[in-house]
């Protein structure tokens, strides 16, 4: 898994790429929690994630909970078909705010 972090407008965008699985989810967790700690809205771009397992989903959930506790916002954007399937199976598509594009996500957090 690779990641890219960039600031755009008043938000931090974390673009994950590759598989988010047992091997890579600790890195994803660390990156996401660091970004949530910046006290800026965080958009997680999952467009390049081919596969996400339960450990990857747990990293997303923990990041969302941490953001909410601190009064921050975490939004999933451009979720790939494979990742969306997993989120839907776990019914987490009802828990996360999910936007079709980064631009839509930026509008959501302003």
Gaussian input, Z-matrix of N, CA and C with variables (Angstrom, degrees):
# hf/3-21g

backbone

0 1
 N
 C     1     B1
 C     2     B2     1     A1
 N     3     B3     2     A2     1     D1
 C     4     B4     3     A3     2     D2
 C     5     B5     4     A4     3     D3
 N     6     B6     5     A5     4     D4
 C     7     B7     6     A6     5     D5
 C     8     B8     7     A7     6     D6
 N     9     B9     8     A8     7     D7
 C    10    B10     9     A9     8     D8
 C    11    B11    10    A10     9     D9
 N    12    B12    11    A11    10    D10
 C    13    B13    12    A12    11    D11
 C    14    B14    13    A13    12    D12
 N    15    B15    14    A14    13    D13
 C    16    B16    15    A15    14    D14
 C    17    B17    16    A16    15    D15
 N    18    B18    17    A17    16    D16
 C    19    B19    18    A18    17    D17
 C    20    B20    19    A19    18    D18
 N    21    B21    20    A20    19    D19
 C    22    B22    21    A21    20    D20
 C    23    B23    22    A22    21    D21
 N    24    B24    23    A23    22    D22
 C    25    B25    24    A24    23    D23
 C    26    B26    25    A25    24    D24
 N    27    B27    26    A26    25    D25
 C    28    B28    27    A27    26    D26
 C    29    B29    28    A28    27    D27
 N    30    B30    29    A29    28    D28
 C    31    B31    30    A30    29    D29
 C    32    B32    31    A31    30    D30
 N    33    B33    32    A32    31    D31
 C    34    B34    33    A33    32    D32
 C    35    B35    34    A34    33    D33
 N    36    B36    35    A35    34    D34
 C    37    B37    36    A36    35    D35
 C    38    B38    37    A37    36    D36
 N    39    B39    38    A38    37    D37
 C    40    B40    39    A39    38    D38
 C    41    B41    40    A40    39    D39
 N    42    B42    41    A41    40    D40
 C    43    B43    42    A42    41    D41
 C    44    B44    43    A43    42    D42
 N    45    B45    44    A44    43    D43
 C    46    B46    45    A45    44    D44
 C    47    B47    46    A46    45    D45
 N    48    B48    47    A47    46    D46
 C    49    B49    48    A48    47    D47
 C    50    B50    49    A49    48    D48
 N    51    B51    50    A50    49    D49
 C    52    B52    51    A51    50    D50
 C    53    B53    52    A52    51    D51
 N    54    B54    53    A53    52    D52
 C    55    B55    54    A54    53    D53
 C    56    B56    55    A55    54    D54
 N    57    B57    56    A56    55    D55
 C    58    B58    57    A57    56    D56
 C    59    B59    58    A58    57    D57
 N    60    B60    59    A59    58    D58
 C    61    B61    60    A60    59    D59
 C    62    B62    61    A61    60    D60
 N    63    B63    62    A62    61    D61
 C    64    B64    63    A63    62    D62
 C    65    B65    64    A64    63    D63
 N    66    B66    65    A65    64    D64
 C    67    B67    66    A66    65    D65
 C    68    B68    67    A67    66    D66
 N    69    B69    68    A68    67    D67
 C    70    B70    69    A69    68    D68
 C    71    B71    70    A70    69    D69
 N    72    B72    71    A71    70    D70
 C    73    B73    72    A72    71    D71
 C    74    B74    73    A73    72    D72
 N    75    B75    74    A74    73    D73
 C    76    B76    75    A75    74    D74
 C    77    B77    76    A76    75    D75
 N    78    B78    77    A77    76    D76
 C    79    B79    78    A78    77    D77
 C    80    B80    79    A79    78    D78
 N    81    B81    80    A80    79    D79
 C    82    B82    81    A81    80    D80
 C    83    B83    82    A82    81    D81
 N    84    B84    83    A83    82    D82
 C    85    B85    84    A84    83    D83
 C    86    B86    85    A85    84    D84
 N    87    B87    86    A86    85    D85
 C    88    B88    87    A87    86    D86
 C    89    B89    88    A88    87    D87
 N    90    B90    89    A89    88    D88
 C    91    B91    90    A90    89    D89
 C    92    B92    91    A91    90    D90
 N    93    B93    92    A92    91    D91
 C    94    B94    93    A93    92    D92
 C    95    B95    94    A94    93    D93
 N    96    B96    95    A95    94    D94
 C    97    B97    96    A96    95    D95
 C    98    B98    97    A97    96    D96
 N    99    B99    98    A98    97    D97
 C   100   B100    99    A99    98    D98
 C   101   B101   100   A100    99    D99
 N   102   B102   101   A101   100   D100
 C   103   B103   102   A102   101   D101
 C   104   B104   103   A103   102   D102
 N   105   B105   104   A104   103   D103
 C   106   B106   105   A105   104   D104
 C   107   B107   106   A106   105   D105
 N   108   B108   107   A107   106   D106
 C   109   B109   108   A108   107   D107
 C   110   B110   109   A109   108   D108
 N   111   B111   110   A110   109   D109
 C   112   B112   111   A111   110   D110
 C   113   B113   112   A112   111   D111
 N   114   B114   113   A113   112   D112
 C   115   B115   114   A114   113   D113
 C   116   B116   115   A115   114   D114
 N   117   B117   116   A116   115   D115
 C   118   B118   117   A117   116   D116
 C   119   B119   118   A118   117   D117
 N   120   B120   119   A119   118   D118
 C   121   B121   120   A120   119   D119
 C   122   B122   121   A121   120   D120
 N   123   B123   122   A122   121   D121
 C   124   B124   123   A123   122   D122
 C   125   B125   124   A124   123   D123
 N   126   B126   125   A125   124   D124
 C   127   B127   126   A126   125   D125
 C   128   B128   127   A127   126   D126
 N   129   B129   128   A128   127   D127
 C   130   B130   129   A129   128   D128
 C   131   B131   130   A130   129   D129
 N   132   B132   131   A131   130   D130
 C   133   B133   132   A132   131   D131
 C   134   B134   133   A133   132   D132
 N   135   B135   134   A134   133   D133
 C   136   B136   135   A135   134   D134
 C   137   B137   136   A136   135   D135
 N   138   B138   137   A137   136   D136
 C   139   B139   138   A138   137   D137
 C   140   B140   139   A139   138   D138
 N   141   B141   140   A140   139   D139
 C   142   B142   141   A141   140   D140
 C   143   B143   142   A142   141   D141
 N   144   B144   143   A143   142   D142
 C   145   B145   144   A144   143   D143
 C   146   B146   145   A145   144   D144
 N   147   B147   146   A146   145   D145
 C   148   B148   147   A147   146   D146
 C   149   B149   148   A148   147   D147
 N   150   B150   149   A149   148   D148
 C   151   B151   150   A150   149   D149
 C   152   B152   151   A151   150   D150
 N   153   B153   152   A152   151   D151
 C   154   B154   153   A153   152   D152
 C   155   B155   154   A154   153   D153
 N   156   B156   155   A155   154   D154
 C   157   B157   156   A156   155   D155
 C   158   B158   157   A157   156   D156
 N   159   B159   158   A158   157   D157
 C   160   B160   159   A159   158   D158
 C   161   B161   160   A160   159   D159
 N   162   B162   161   A161   160   D160
 C   163   B163   162   A162   161   D161
 C   164   B164   163   A163   162   D162
 N   165   B165   164   A164   163   D163
 C   166   B166   165   A165   164   D164
 C   167   B167   166   A166   165   D165
 N   168   B168   167   A167   166   D166
 C   169   B169   168   A168   167   D167
 C   170   B170   169   A169   168   D168
 N   171   B171   170   A170   169   D169
 C   172   B172   171   A171   170   D170
 C   173   B173   172   A172   171   D171
 N   174   B174   173   A173   172   D172
 C   175   B175   174   A174   173   D173
 C   176   B176   175   A175   174   D174
 N   177   B177   176   A176   175   D175
 C   178   B178   177   A177   176   D176
 C   179   B179   178   A178   177   D177
 N   180   B180   179   A179   178   D178
 C   181   B181   180   A180   179   D179
 C   182   B182   181   A181   180   D180
 N   183   B183   182   A182   181   D181
 C   184   B184   183   A183   182   D182
 C   185   B185   184   A184   183   D183
 N   186   B186   185   A185   184   D184
 C   187   B187   186   A186   185   D185
 C   188   B188   187   A187   186   D186
 N   189   B189   188   A188   187   D187
 C   190   B190   189   A189   188   D188
 C   191   B191   190   A190   189   D189
 N   192   B192   191   A191   190   D190
 C   193   B193   192   A192   191   D191
 C   194   B194   193   A193   192   D192
 N   195   B195   194   A194   193   D193
 C   196   B196   195   A195   194   D194
 C   197   B197   196   A196   195   D195
 N   198   B198   197   A197   196   D196
 C   199   B199   198   A198   197   D197
 C   200   B200   199   A199   198   D198
 N   201   B201   200   A200   199   D199
 C   202   B202   201   A201   200   D200
 C   203   B203   202   A202   201   D201
 N   204   B204   203   A203   202   D202
 C   205   B205   204   A204   203   D203
 C   206   B206   205   A205   204   D204
 N   207   B207   206   A206   205   D205
 C   208   B208   207   A207   206   D206
 C   209   B209   208   A208   207   D207
 N   210   B210   209   A209   208   D208
 C   211   B211   210   A210   209   D209
 C   212   B212   211   A211   210   D210
 N   213   B213   212   A212   211   D211
 C   214   B214   213   A213   212   D212
 C   215   B215   214   A214   213   D213
 N   216   B216   215   A215   214   D214
 C   217   B217   216   A216   215   D215
 C   218   B218   217   A217   216   D216
 N   219   B219   218   A218   217   D217
 C   220   B220   219   A219   218   D218
 C   221   B221   220   A220   219   D219
 N   222   B222   221   A221   220   D220
 C   223   B223   222   A222   221   D221
 C   224   B224   223   A223   222   D222
 N   225   B225   224   A224   223   D223
 C   226   B226   225   A225   224   D224
 C   227   B227   226   A226   225   D225
 N   228   B228   227   A227   226   D226
 C   229   B229   228   A228   227   D227
 C   230   B230   229   A229   228   D228
 N   231   B231   230   A230   229   D229
 C   232   B232   231   A231   230   D230
 C   233   B233   232   A232   231   D231
 N   234   B234   233   A233   232   D232
 C   235   B235   234   A234   233   D233
 C   236   B236   235   A235   234   D234
 N   237   B237   236   A236   235   D235
 C   238   B238   237   A237   236   D236
 C   239   B239   238   A238   237   D237
 N   240   B240   239   A239   238   D238
 C   241   B241   240   A240   239   D239
 C   242   B242   241   A241   240   D240
 N   243   B243   242   A242   241   D241
 C   244   B244   243   A243   242   D242
 C   245   B245   244   A244   243   D243
 N   246   B246   245   A245   244   D244
 C   247   B247   246   A246   245   D245
 C   248   B248   247   A247   246   D246
 N   249   B249   248   A248   247   D247
 C   250   B250   249   A249   248   D248
 C   251   B251   250   A250   249   D249
 N   252   B252   251   A251   250   D250
 C   253   B253   252   A252   251   D251
 C   254   B254   253   A253   252   D252
 N   255   B255   254   A254   253   D253
 C   256   B256   255   A255   254   D254
 C   257   B257   256   A256   255   D255
 N   258   B258   257   A257   256   D256
 C   259   B259   258   A258   257   D257
 C   260   B260   259   A259   258   D258
 N   261   B261   260   A260   259   D259
 C   262   B262   261   A261   260   D260
 C   263   B263   262   A262   261   D261
 N   264   B264   263   A263   262   D262
 C   265   B265   264   A264   263   D263
 C   266   B266   265   A265   264   D264
 N   267   B267   266   A266   265   D265
 C   268   B268   267   A267   266   D266
 C   269   B269   268   A268   267   D267
 N   270   B270   269   A269   268   D268
 C   271   B271   270   A270   269   D269
 C   272   B272   271   A271   270   D270
 N   273   B273   272   A272   271   D271
 C   274   B274   273   A273   272   D272
 C   275   B275   274   A274   273   D273
 N   276   B276   275   A275   274   D274
 C   277   B277   276   A276   275   D275
 C   278   B278   277   A277   276   D276
 N   279   B279   278   A278   277   D277
 C   280   B280   279   A279   278   D278
 C   281   B281   280   A280   279   D279
 N   282   B282   281   A281   280   D280
 C   283   B283   282   A282   281   D281
 C   284   B284   283   A283   282   D282
 N   285   B285   284   A284   283   D283
 C   286   B286   285   A285   284   D284
 C   287   B287   286   A286   285   D285
 N   288   B288   287   A287   286   D286
 C   289   B289   288   A288   287   D287
 C   290   B290   289   A289   288   D288
 N   291   B291   290   A290   289   D289
 C   292   B292   291   A291   290   D290
 C   293   B293   292   A292   291   D291
 N   294   B294   293   A293   292   D292
 C   295   B295   294   A294   293   D293
 C   296   B296   295   A295   294   D294
 N   297   B297   296   A296   295   D295
 C   298   B298   297   A297   296   D296
 C   299   B299   298   A298   297   D297
 N   300   B300   299   A299   298   D298
 C   301   B301   300   A300   299   D299
 C   302   B302   301   A301   300   D300
 N   303   B303   302   A302   301   D301
 C   304   B304   303   A303   302   D302
 C   305   B305   304   A304   303   D303
 N   306   B306   305   A305   304   D304
 C   307   B307   306   A306   305   D305
 C   308   B308   307   A307   306   D306
 N   309   B309   308   A308   307   D307
 C   310   B310   309   A309   308   D308
 C   311   B311   310   A310   309   D309
 N   312   B312   311   A311   310   D310
 C   313   B313   312   A312   311   D311
 C   314   B314   313   A313   312   D312
 N   315   B315   314   A314   313   D313
 C   316   B316   315   A315   314   D314
 C   317   B317   316   A316   315   D315
 N   318   B318   317   A317   316   D316
 C   319   B319   318   A318   317   D317
 C   320   B320   319   A319   318   D318
 N   321   B321   320   A320   319   D319
 C   322   B322   321   A321   320   D320
 C   323   B323   322   A322   321   D321
 N   324   B324   323   A323   322   D322
 C   325   B325   324   A324   323   D323
 C   326   B326   325   A325   324   D324
 N   327   B327   326   A326   325   D325
 C   328   B328   327   A327   326   D326
 C   329   B329   328   A328   327   D327

   B1=1.4415
   B2=1.5190
   B3=1.3139
   B4=1.4564
   B5=1.5194
   B6=1.3236
   B7=1.4640
   B8=1.5197
   B9=1.3067
   B10=1.4634
   B11=1.5250
   B12=1.3174
   B13=1.4605
   B14=1.5202
   B15=1.3303
   B16=1.4640
   B17=1.5205
   B18=1.3071
   B19=1.4580
   B20=1.5143
   B21=1.3124
   B22=1.4583
   B23=1.5239
   B24=1.3169
   B25=1.4617
   B26=1.5199
   B27=1.3239
   B28=1.4658
   B29=1.5231
   B30=1.3287
   B31=1.4593
   B32=1.5240
   B33=1.3231
   B34=1.4584
   B35=1.5198
   B36=1.3162
   B37=1.4654
   B38=1.5189
   B39=1.3292
   B40=1.4602
   B41=1.5232
   B42=1.3149
   B43=1.4664
   B44=1.5279
   B45=1.3222
   B46=1.4650
   B47=1.5214
   B48=1.3304
   B49=1.4629
   B50=1.5193
   B51=1.3198
   B52=1.4636
   B53=1.5128
   B54=1.3188
   B55=1.4621
   B56=1.5236
   B57=1.3200
   B58=1.4679
   B59=1.5230
   B60=1.3355
   B61=1.4523
   B62=1.5269
   B63=1.3097
   B64=1.4598
   B65=1.5219
   B66=1.3020
   B67=1.4615
   B68=1.5310
   B69=1.3079
   B70=1.4694
   B71=1.5252
   B72=1.3156
   B73=1.4610
   B74=1.5363
   B75=1.3523
   B76=1.4661
   B77=1.5375
   B78=1.3301
   B79=1.4678
   B80=1.5205
   B81=1.3288
   B82=1.4644
   B83=1.5259
   B84=1.3258
   B85=1.4670
   B86=1.5262
   B87=1.3178
   B88=1.4599
   B89=1.5276
   B90=1.3238
   B91=1.4684
   B92=1.5287
   B93=1.3225
   B94=1.4622
   B95=1.5257
   B96=1.3207
   B97=1.4673
   B98=1.5274
   B99=1.3359
   B100=1.4636
   B101=1.5238
   B102=1.3180
   B103=1.4640
   B104=1.5253
   B105=1.3156
   B106=1.4686
   B107=1.5277
   B108=1.3232
   B109=1.4649
   B110=1.5196
   B111=1.3207
   B112=1.4680
   B113=1.5262
   B114=1.3230
   B115=1.4718
   B116=1.5205
   B117=1.3334
   B118=1.4613
   B119=1.5208
   B120=1.3193
   B121=1.4657
   B122=1.5298
   B123=1.3231
   B124=1.4642
   B125=1.5301
   B126=1.3256
   B127=1.4516
   B128=1.5199
   B129=1.3229
   B130=1.4549
   B131=1.5278
   B132=1.3184
   B133=1.4685
   B134=1.5273
   B135=1.3235
   B136=1.4683
   B137=1.5239
   B138=1.3303
   B139=1.4660
   B140=1.5213
   B141=1.3319
   B142=1.4681
   B143=1.5262
   B144=1.3259
   B145=1.4693
   B146=1.5208
   B147=1.3221
   B148=1.4593
   B149=1.5092
   B150=1.3357
   B151=1.4664
   B152=1.5147
   B153=1.3244
   B154=1.4660
   B155=1.5210
   B156=1.3428
   B157=1.4615
   B158=1.5251
   B159=1.3249
   B160=1.4630
   B161=1.5279
   B162=1.3240
   B163=1.4679
   B164=1.5270
   B165=1.3225
   B166=1.4553
   B167=1.5178
   B168=1.3278
   B169=1.4634
   B170=1.5277
   B171=1.3314
   B172=1.4697
   B173=1.5338
   B174=1.3196
   B175=1.4668
   B176=1.5252
   B177=1.3239
   B178=1.4599
   B179=1.5267
   B180=1.3368
   B181=1.4683
   B182=1.5289
   B183=1.3292
   B184=1.4596
   B185=1.5280
   B186=1.3029
   B187=1.4691
   B188=1.5227
   B189=1.3350
   B190=1.4626
   B191=1.5313
   B192=1.3252
   B193=1.4695
   B194=1.5240
   B195=1.3269
   B196=1.4645
   B197=1.5237
   B198=1.3273
   B199=1.4672
   B200=1.5292
   B201=1.3145
   B202=1.4715
   B203=1.5230
   B204=1.3301
   B205=1.4678
   B206=1.5237
   B207=1.3197
   B208=1.4613
   B209=1.5304
   B210=1.3381
   B211=1.4547
   B212=1.5192
   B213=1.3158
   B214=1.4513
   B215=1.5349
   B216=1.3198
   B217=1.4613
   B218=1.5219
   B219=1.3321
   B220=1.4570
   B221=1.5249
   B222=1.3246
   B223=1.4591
   B224=1.5249
   B225=1.3159
   B226=1.4566
   B227=1.5221
   B228=1.3260
   B229=1.4709
   B230=1.5295
   B231=1.3138
   B232=1.4680
   B233=1.5349
   B234=1.3143
   B235=1.4676
   B236=1.5269
   B237=1.3356
   B238=1.4685
   B239=1.5260
   B240=1.3064
   B241=1.4611
   B242=1.5265
   B243=1.3306
   B244=1.4633
   B245=1.5184
   B246=1.3183
   B247=1.4626
   B248=1.5286
   B249=1.3301
   B250=1.4631
   B251=1.5188
   B252=1.3259
   B253=1.4639
   B254=1.5309
   B255=1.3260
   B256=1.4646
   B257=1.5312
   B258=1.3316
   B259=1.4655
   B260=1.5284
   B261=1.3233
   B262=1.4645
   B263=1.5258
   B264=1.3257
   B265=1.4679
   B266=1.5262
   B267=1.3304
   B268=1.4653
   B269=1.5332
   B270=1.3224
   B271=1.4708
   B272=1.5262
   B273=1.3140
   B274=1.4604
   B275=1.5249
   B276=1.3308
   B277=1.4596
   B278=1.5252
   B279=1.3332
   B280=1.4708
   B281=1.5283
   B282=1.3284
   B283=1.4661
   B284=1.5251
   B285=1.3164
   B286=1.4670
   B287=1.5219
   B288=1.3157
   B289=1.4574
   B290=1.5170
   B291=1.3220
   B292=1.4602
   B293=1.5268
   B294=1.3243
   B295=1.4689
   B296=1.5259
   B297=1.3260
   B298=1.4659
   B299=1.5233
   B300=1.3410
   B301=1.4612
   B302=1.5263
   B303=1.3167
   B304=1.4672
   B305=1.5275
   B306=1.3249
   B307=1.4681
   B308=1.5324
   B309=1.3275
   B310=1.4737
   B311=1.5277
   B312=1.3256
   B313=1.4651
   B314=1.5190
   B315=1.3272
   B316=1.4590
   B317=1.5259
   B318=1.3270
   B319=1.4758
   B320=1.5316
   B321=1.3272
   B322=1.4737
   B323=1.5308
   B324=1.3232
   B325=1.4756
   B326=1.5246
   B327=1.3386
   B328=1.4744
   B329=1.4877
   A1=109.40
   A2=115.19
   A3=121.59
   A4=107.61
   A5=115.11
   A6=118.59
   A7=109.76
   A8=114.22
   A9=121.47
   A10=106.99
   A11=115.87
   A12=121.38
   A13=107.45
   A14=114.90
   A15=118.64
   A16=108.94
   A17=115.32
   A18=120.85
   A19=108.44
   A20=114.99
   A21=120.56
   A22=107.48
   A23=114.83
   A24=121.41
   A25=107.14
   A26=118.28
   A27=120.36
   A28=112.22
   A29=117.72
   A30=120.89
   A31=111.07
   A32=114.44
   A33=121.60
   A34=107.24
   A35=116.13
   A36=121.28
   A37=108.20
   A38=115.61
   A39=122.18
   A40=106.80
   A41=115.89
   A42=120.91
   A43=108.08
   A44=116.02
   A45=121.24
   A46=108.02
   A47=115.66
   A48=120.51
   A49=109.61
   A50=115.71
   A51=120.43
   A52=110.81
   A53=115.70
   A54=121.06
   A55=110.01
   A56=115.42
   A57=121.16
   A58=105.30
   A59=114.98
   A60=121.15
   A61=110.15
   A62=116.30
   A63=121.47
   A64=112.28
   A65=116.93
   A66=121.19
   A67=111.84
   A68=117.55
   A69=120.29
   A70=114.57
   A71=118.16
   A72=119.29
   A73=113.97
   A74=120.66
   A75=117.69
   A76=112.49
   A77=116.87
   A78=120.27
   A79=110.52
   A80=116.78
   A81=120.84
   A82=109.85
   A83=117.01
   A84=122.16
   A85=110.33
   A86=116.58
   A87=121.39
   A88=111.02
   A89=116.67
   A90=121.70
   A91=110.33
   A92=116.66
   A93=120.14
   A94=111.94
   A95=116.83
   A96=119.17
   A97=111.88
   A98=117.01
   A99=119.34
   A100=110.85
   A101=116.44
   A102=120.20
   A103=111.52
   A104=117.48
   A105=120.90
   A106=109.76
   A107=116.86
   A108=121.81
   A109=114.23
   A110=117.09
   A111=120.70
   A112=113.03
   A113=116.53
   A114=121.89
   A115=112.48
   A116=116.39
   A117=122.82
   A118=106.49
   A119=118.20
   A120=118.86
   A121=110.03
   A122=115.80
   A123=121.75
   A124=108.62
   A125=115.15
   A126=121.65
   A127=107.31
   A128=117.14
   A129=121.48
   A130=107.90
   A131=115.23
   A132=122.46
   A133=108.26
   A134=115.47
   A135=121.42
   A136=112.32
   A137=117.16
   A138=120.19
   A139=112.91
   A140=117.86
   A141=121.11
   A142=112.49
   A143=116.83
   A144=120.96
   A145=107.79
   A146=115.36
   A147=119.83
   A148=112.87
   A149=115.90
   A150=120.80
   A151=108.39
   A152=116.05
   A153=120.86
   A154=107.04
   A155=116.09
   A156=119.16
   A157=109.34
   A158=115.79
   A159=120.01
   A160=112.39
   A161=117.98
   A162=119.09
   A163=110.56
   A164=116.99
   A165=120.91
   A166=111.35
   A167=115.67
   A168=120.38
   A169=109.81
   A170=116.74
   A171=120.52
   A172=110.77
   A173=117.67
   A174=121.03
   A175=110.90
   A176=116.33
   A177=120.09
   A178=111.44
   A179=116.16
   A180=120.83
   A181=110.46
   A182=117.32
   A183=120.35
   A184=110.61
   A185=116.96
   A186=120.93
   A187=111.07
   A188=116.86
   A189=120.92
   A190=110.31
   A191=116.86
   A192=120.58
   A193=111.38
   A194=116.78
   A195=121.21
   A196=110.22
   A197=116.23
   A198=120.22
   A199=110.57
   A200=116.92
   A201=120.51
   A202=111.66
   A203=116.99
   A204=120.46
   A205=112.19
   A206=116.49
   A207=120.13
   A208=112.42
   A209=116.68
   A210=120.18
   A211=113.21
   A212=116.72
   A213=121.98
   A214=109.35
   A215=116.24
   A216=122.79
   A217=109.41
   A218=116.25
   A219=122.21
   A220=107.63
   A221=116.09
   A222=122.52
   A223=108.41
   A224=117.06
   A225=121.60
   A226=108.01
   A227=116.09
   A228=120.02
   A229=110.54
   A230=114.80
   A231=122.44
   A232=111.60
   A233=116.00
   A234=121.08
   A235=109.94
   A236=116.11
   A237=120.77
   A238=110.31
   A239=115.17
   A240=120.50
   A241=111.71
   A242=116.95
   A243=120.63
   A244=112.72
   A245=116.46
   A246=120.38
   A247=110.49
   A248=116.97
   A249=120.21
   A250=111.44
   A251=115.97
   A252=119.93
   A253=110.74
   A254=116.63
   A255=120.76
   A256=110.05
   A257=117.33
   A258=120.48
   A259=110.86
   A260=117.14
   A261=120.50
   A262=111.71
   A263=117.02
   A264=120.19
   A265=111.19
   A266=115.64
   A267=120.63
   A268=111.88
   A269=116.46
   A270=123.66
   A271=112.86
   A272=115.93
   A273=120.16
   A274=112.07
   A275=116.53
   A276=118.88
   A277=110.67
   A278=116.94
   A279=122.08
   A280=111.58
   A281=116.87
   A282=122.04
   A283=110.93
   A284=116.14
   A285=121.24
   A286=110.51
   A287=115.61
   A288=120.46
   A289=105.55
   A290=115.94
   A291=121.21
   A292=108.37
   A293=115.53
   A294=121.65
   A295=109.07
   A296=115.02
   A297=120.50
   A298=113.43
   A299=116.83
   A300=120.58
   A301=110.56
   A302=115.50
   A303=120.54
   A304=109.30
   A305=116.90
   A306=121.16
   A307=110.57
   A308=116.65
   A309=120.46
   A310=110.72
   A311=115.92
   A312=120.61
   A313=111.89
   A314=116.73
   A315=120.69
   A316=110.68
   A317=117.15
   A318=120.58
   A319=110.35
   A320=116.21
   A321=121.78
   A322=111.82
   A323=117.19
   A324=120.10
   A325=113.49
   A326=117.90
   A327=119.09
   A328=111.78
   D1=135.88
   D2=173.25
   D3=-114.48
   D4=161.64
   D5=175.60
   D6=-145.12
   D7=155.62
   D8=175.65
   D9=-135.34
   D10=135.11
   D11=178.75
   D12=-117.58
   D13=130.63
   D14=175.59
   D15=-144.66
   D16=151.34
   D17=175.88
   D18=-100.37
   D19=132.71
   D20=179.10
   D21=-140.16
   D22=127.09
   D23=-174.62
   D24=54.54
   D25=-125.18
   D26=-177.85
   D27=-105.37
   D28=24.05
   D29=-176.49
   D30=-130.33
   D31=159.44
   D32=172.55
   D33=-104.67
   D34=129.77
   D35=179.33
   D36=-108.55
   D37=124.70
   D38=176.83
   D39=-111.21
   D40=111.50
   D41=178.95
   D42=-99.89
   D43=115.96
   D44=177.48
   D45=-96.57
   D46=145.68
   D47=-178.39
   D48=-138.92
   D49=134.73
   D50=178.95
   D51=101.05
   D52=-158.78
   D53=179.94
   D54=-89.29
   D55=135.60
   D56=174.45
   D57=-108.75
   D58=94.51
   D59=-173.88
   D60=-130.14
   D61=-169.02
   D62=-176.09
   D63=-54.61
   D64=-35.69
   D65=-179.10
   D66=-73.55
   D67=-41.19
   D68=-173.40
   D69=-99.81
   D70=-13.50
   D71=-175.64
   D72=-63.23
   D73=-31.24
   D74=175.07
   D75=-60.65
   D76=-37.16
   D77=176.64
   D78=-67.39
   D79=-43.65
   D80=178.64
   D81=-60.75
   D82=-43.90
   D83=179.75
   D84=-59.12
   D85=-47.91
   D86=-178.62
   D87=-60.34
   D88=-47.62
   D89=-179.14
   D90=-62.27
   D91=-47.01
   D92=-177.96
   D93=-63.76
   D94=-44.46
   D95=-179.07
   D96=-67.22
   D97=-35.99
   D98=175.55
   D99=-62.23
   D100=-42.53
   D101=-179.49
   D102=-68.43
   D103=-40.82
   D104=177.23
   D105=-61.50
   D106=-34.45
   D107=-179.91
   D108=-68.50
   D109=-12.19
   D110=179.26
   D111=-74.82
   D112=-8.12
   D113=179.27
   D114=64.50
   D115=31.88
   D116=172.74
   D117=-123.18
   D118=150.94
   D119=174.83
   D120=-55.58
   D121=143.06
   D122=-178.74
   D123=-118.16
   D124=127.40
   D125=172.58
   D126=-107.08
   D127=126.71
   D128=179.14
   D129=-105.37
   D130=109.47
   D131=-178.26
   D132=-86.64
   D133=112.56
   D134=-178.20
   D135=-107.68
   D136=19.94
   D137=-176.70
   D138=-64.58
   D139=-28.00
   D140=-176.85
   D141=-105.25
   D142=16.50
   D143=177.84
   D144=-92.98
   D145=115.10
   D146=-179.35
   D147=-80.75
   D148=-33.22
   D149=-175.07
   D150=-149.15
   D151=138.20
   D152=173.64
   D153=-135.97
   D154=132.58
   D155=179.46
   D156=-105.69
   D157=-172.65
   D158=-175.01
   D159=-62.92
   D160=-31.44
   D161=178.66
   D162=-70.23
   D163=-35.27
   D164=175.64
   D165=-67.71
   D166=-42.20
   D167=177.21
   D168=-62.44
   D169=-40.70
   D170=178.86
   D171=-61.00
   D172=-36.92
   D173=177.00
   D174=-63.94
   D175=-40.83
   D176=177.40
   D177=-64.99
   D178=-44.37
   D179=-179.08
   D180=-63.79
   D181=-44.70
   D182=179.15
   D183=-61.68
   D184=-40.24
   D185=178.59
   D186=-64.64
   D187=-40.73
   D188=177.85
   D189=-63.46
   D190=-45.66
   D191=179.79
   D192=-62.40
   D193=-42.65
   D194=178.90
   D195=-63.25
   D196=-42.69
   D197=178.32
   D198=-60.88
   D199=-47.54
   D200=-178.79
   D201=-62.07
   D202=-42.42
   D203=179.57
   D204=-60.51
   D205=-33.19
   D206=-177.37
   D207=-95.50
   D208=6.58
   D209=179.73
   D210=77.95
   D211=18.22
   D212=-178.89
   D213=-98.41
   D214=176.44
   D215=-178.38
   D216=-125.94
   D217=138.46
   D218=173.32
   D219=-130.85
   D220=125.40
   D221=-177.21
   D222=-126.38
   D223=136.84
   D224=173.77
   D225=-90.81
   D226=136.19
   D227=-178.80
   D228=-130.78
   D229=150.79
   D230=174.77
   D231=48.41
   D232=48.06
   D233=-175.82
   D234=-68.88
   D235=126.91
   D236=179.25
   D237=-64.26
   D238=160.46
   D239=-178.81
   D240=-59.23
   D241=-43.46
   D242=-179.77
   D243=-63.96
   D244=-44.03
   D245=179.37
   D246=-67.51
   D247=-39.03
   D248=179.79
   D249=-63.50
   D250=-38.55
   D251=178.46
   D252=-58.76
   D253=-43.95
   D254=179.82
   D255=-65.82
   D256=-43.99
   D257=179.05
   D258=-62.02
   D259=-39.30
   D260=178.95
   D261=-68.03
   D262=-40.58
   D263=178.35
   D264=-60.32
   D265=-37.24
   D266=179.24
   D267=-86.95
   D268=1.30
   D269=-177.64
   D270=61.10
   D271=22.69
   D272=179.71
   D273=-82.96
   D274=-9.69
   D275=174.04
   D276=-66.05
   D277=-15.26
   D278=176.30
   D279=-92.20
   D280=-14.17
   D281=-177.52
   D282=-94.14
   D283=-43.89
   D284=-179.12
   D285=-84.37
   D286=149.49
   D287=164.70
   D288=-81.37
   D289=125.12
   D290=-176.88
   D291=-125.00
   D292=127.10
   D293=178.68
   D294=-116.88
   D295=149.66
   D296=-177.06
   D297=-68.71
   D298=-33.31
   D299=-176.36
   D300=-135.61
   D301=163.19
   D302=175.08
   D303=-59.92
   D304=-41.98
   D305=-179.12
   D306=-59.75
   D307=-43.75
   D308=177.34
   D309=-62.55
   D310=-39.67
   D311=178.32
   D312=-63.36
   D313=-41.69
   D314=178.13
   D315=-62.27
   D316=-40.00
   D317=177.08
   D318=-64.31
   D319=-37.06
   D320=-177.79
   D321=-63.91
   D322=-35.06
   D323=-174.26
   D324=-94.71
   D325=-0.33
   D326=179.74
   D327=-89.60

